[in-house]
Amino acid sequence: MPNDNPIGSEYYEEIADYMRDTYAYIGTRYARQVPVVIWYAWSDMMHNAGVVDTAGQPKSPIYEAFLEIKDGSLFQNLPKN
């Protein structure tokens, strides 16, 4: 069951790393089988799991990780299968 308690900004770097690792893992191993991966929440209105807060402001560094994934720069230095 989702937890609606706010996640403190002290965890944002770990969340950003998790986001990068998840997309990198899927992208390097399962790109053919999994052509699209969607992060659960854009905004913290969805169980505080957003890339932006409830006011629509980017949550740094989570937002920066999102941009790396979106623009493809995350994948430039990853090994190819």
N, C-alpha and C positions, 0 to 999 in steps of 0.2 A: 504494500500500500504506500502511495506517495507520502512524503513528509513535506508539509507546507511551511516548515520553519525556515527562516532565511539562512543562507549559507554565507558565512563571514568572508570578507575579502581576503583574509589570510590564507584561504584555500584556493583562491583563483588561479595561482600559478600551477598548483597540482592539477586542477581541473583542465587548464590549458594543455598541460603535458599529457594528460589522459586523452584529451580530444585529439591531439597530434598523433599520439601512439596508436589510437584506435583506427584513425583514418589511414595512417601509414601501413599498419598491419594488414588491413583489408585491401588497401590499394596495391601492395606488393605481392600479396598471396592469392587474392580472390577476385581480382578486377574483372575477369571474364564471367565469373558466376554471380558477382554482386556489382552490377554496374552503377548503382546509386546507393548512397548512405545518407540518411537524413538525421541530423542532430535533433533530439527530442523537442527542444524548446527554443524559440527565438527570444522570447521575453520571460522575465521572472514572473509574469502573470501565470505561467504554467509551472507550478510547484517549485518556484525559485530556481529553476534549472536553465535559465536563459543565457543568451549571449549578450543581451542588453538587460538593463534593470527595468523595473515597473514603469519608469518615466521614459523609457526608450533610449537611455544613455548607454553607450558601450561600456561593458565591464572589462577593463584592462586587467590582465593580459588574455582573457578568454576571447575577446573580440579580435585581437591580433592573431590568435591561432585560427579563428574562423577565416580571417582574410587570407592567411597562408594556404589554407585548404582551398578556398574559393578561387584564388588566382593561380593555383598550381605550384607556387613556389615551394611548398612543403615537399613536393614529390621530385623536385629537380635533382636532389643529391641522394635519393634512395636507390638501392640496388634494383635492377630490373630482373624479373623472372623470365 
